[in-house]
Amino acid sequence: MQDAETPPVPEMPPLAGEDRALVAKYPMPKGVPDAEVNKNLLGAALDVSTTTIDKWLVLPEAERIPFVERGTNGRSYVFRLSVAYAWRMARDAQDAATRQHAEDATAQLRMELLGGSIQDLGRAALSPKEQEQALKVEKEWILAAAARREFLRASDVAQAFEASFVAIRDGLDAAPDRLARELNLPPAAVEVIQEILDDVLHGARTGVDEGLLSMGP
């Protein structure tokens, strides 16, 4: 007795237009064949209820799940499995992007209201327990970095910078008299040198002040 022959798999027509682009962006998992399915089979494939599919079918046309044939009395909707899958993946990706945008905006507004910096945005989305743990880790990292001289207090840096600036200022103030003695310059030339060095010193001080202001509190 000969085995019954396996019926041939129906050949699917090629996709075109938006459906083709959508499936190219979100292809089905490797090895899964394409097929035309009814609502019940589509629900099973996408792991959703037929009620959910009904909701997708009444969305505005630009957002509605694509179908091959519209359902009528006594006849089910027909869907192209690859297109329906790609539509679902695109919808999930859009929902995820919308949620992320809302979370980012909420965190940023929270920082503005409570005070903070842009580095705190990631921490704002954490639970209180997670924030406590993150702060603990950050504190330990700062202490270790300070011990290795990789992290310096702003007040220490400012003090060292101020000492350097004082030394430069004193050197510039004494420069005209020294040049006058060593080069035997006339008083008029010494005055010009003094004005130039005063301008340099003033410009340096202005640049430092503007830099500190731009850093904020």
C-alpha positions in Angstrom: 0.0 0.0 0.0 1.4 3.3 -1.0 1.5 6.3 1.3 -0.8 9.1 0.4 1.0 12.0 -1.2 1.4 15.1 0.8 -0.7 17.9 -0.7 1.5 20.7 -2.2 1.9 23.9 -0.1 0.0 26.7 -1.8 2.3 29.3 -3.3 1.9 32.8 -1.8 1.7 35.7 -4.2 4.5 38.2 -3.9 4.1 41.2 -1.6 4.0 44.7 -2.9 3.9 48.3 -1.7 3.7 49.0 2.0 3.2 45.4 2.9 6.5 44.4 1.2 8.4 47.2 3.0 6.8 46.3 6.4 7.7 42.6 6.1 11.2 43.5 5.0 11.7 45.5 8.1 10.1 43.0 10.4 10.5 39.5 8.8 9.0 36.4 10.5 11.4 34.2 12.4 13.6 32.0 10.2 12.0 28.8 9.0 8.4 29.9 9.6 6.4 29.7 6.4 4.0 32.3 5.2 0.3 31.5 4.9 -3.2 33.0 4.7 -5.1 32.5 8.0 -8.4 33.3 9.6 -9.0 35.3 12.8 -8.7 32.2 15.1 -5.5 31.0 13.6 -4.0 34.5 13.6 -4.9 34.9 17.3 -3.2 31.6 18.1 -0.1 32.6 16.0 0.3 36.0 17.7 -0.9 34.8 21.1 -3.7 37.2 21.4 -7.5 36.8 21.7 -9.9 37.3 18.8 -11.3 40.2 20.8 -8.0 41.9 20.5 -7.9 41.3 16.8 -11.5 42.8 16.5 -10.2 45.9 18.3 -7.3 46.1 15.8 -9.8 45.9 12.9 -11.8 48.9 14.0 -8.8 51.2 14.4 -8.5 54.2 11.9 -7.5 52.9 8.5 -3.9 54.1 8.7 -3.4 52.2 11.9 -5.6 49.2 11.3 -4.2 45.7 11.0 -3.9 44.7 7.3 -6.1 42.0 5.9 -6.4 40.1 2.6 -10.2 39.7 2.6 -12.8 41.5 4.7 -15.0 39.4 6.8 -18.8 39.2 6.1 -21.7 37.3 7.6 -20.7 33.7 7.7 -17.2 34.4 6.3 -14.1 35.2 8.4 -11.5 37.8 7.7 -8.4 36.5 5.9 -5.0 37.7 6.9 -1.5 37.3 5.4 0.5 35.9 8.3 3.8 37.6 7.4 2.1 41.0 7.1 0.1 40.7 10.3 3.2 39.6 12.2 5.2 42.6 10.8 2.3 44.9 11.6 2.3 43.7 15.2 6.1 44.1 15.6 5.9 47.6 14.2 3.1 48.5 16.5 5.0 47.1 19.6 8.1 49.0 18.6 6.1 52.3 18.3 4.4 51.7 21.6 7.8 51.1 23.2 9.2 54.3 21.7 6.2 56.3 22.9 6.6 54.9 26.5 10.3 55.6 26.5 9.7 59.2 25.3 7.1 59.7 28.1 9.4 58.3 30.7 12.3 60.5 29.6 10.1 63.6 29.6 8.8 62.7 33.0 12.3 62.1 34.4 13.6 65.4 33.0 10.6 67.4 34.4 11.2 65.8 37.7 14.8 66.8 37.7 13.8 70.4 36.8 11.3 70.5 39.7 13.4 68.8 42.3 16.8 70.1 41.2 19.5 67.9 39.7 21.6 67.5 36.6 21.3 65.6 33.4 23.4 62.8 34.9 20.5 62.1 37.3 18.0 61.3 34.6 18.7 57.6 34.5 18.6 57.4 38.3 15.2 59.2 38.4 13.5 56.2 36.7 14.7 53.8 39.4 12.7 52.6 42.3 13.7 54.1 45.8 15.5 50.9 46.7 17.4 50.9 43.3 18.3 54.6 43.8 19.6 53.9 47.3 21.8 51.1 45.9 23.0 53.3 43.0 24.0 56.1 45.4 25.9 53.6 47.6 27.8 52.3 44.6 28.5 55.9 43.4 29.8 56.9 46.8 32.1 54.0 47.0 33.5 54.8 43.5 34.1 58.4 44.5 36.0 57.4 47.6 38.1 55.0 45.7 38.8 57.5 42.9 39.8 60.1 45.5 42.2 57.7 47.1 43.9 57.1 43.8 44.0 60.9 43.2 41.7 60.4 40.2 39.0 62.6 41.8 39.7 66.0 43.3 37.4 68.3 45.2 36.3 71.4 43.4 37.4 73.6 46.3 40.9 72.1 46.2 41.2 72.7 42.4 39.9 76.3 42.8 42.5 77.0 45.5 45.4 75.6 43.5 44.2 77.5 40.4 43.9 80.7 42.4 47.5 80.3 43.7 48.8 79.8 40.2 46.9 82.9 39.0 48.3 85.0 41.8 51.9 83.9 40.8 51.2 84.8 37.2 49.7 88.2 38.2 52.7 89.1 40.4 55.1 88.1 37.6 53.2 90.3 35.0 53.1 93.2 37.5 56.9 93.1 38.0 57.7 92.5 34.3 57.7 96.2 33.1 60.2 97.3 35.7 62.5 94.3 35.0 62.4 94.9 31.3 63.2 98.6 31.9 66.2 97.7 34.0 67.6 94.9 31.8 66.9 96.5 28.4 67.3 100.1 29.5 63.9 101.0 28.1 62.5 104.6 28.2 59.5 105.4 30.4 57.2 105.6 27.5 58.0 102.1 26.3 57.6 100.8 29.9 54.1 102.4 30.0 53.1 100.7 26.8 54.3 97.3 28.1 52.4 97.9 31.3 49.1 98.6 29.4 49.6 95.4 27.3 50.2 93.2 30.3 47.3 94.7 32.1 45.0 93.9 29.2 46.4 90.3 29.1 45.7 89.9 32.9 42.2 91.4 32.6 41.4 89.1 29.7 42.6 86.1 31.6 40.5 87.0 34.7 37.4 87.6 32.5 37.8 84.2 30.8 38.1 82.4 34.2 35.0 84.2 35.6 32.9 83.4 32.5 34.1 79.7 32.6 33.1 79.3 36.2 29.7 80.9 35.5 29.0 78.6 32.6 29.6 75.6 34.9 26.7 76.6 37.1 26.4 76.2 40.9 
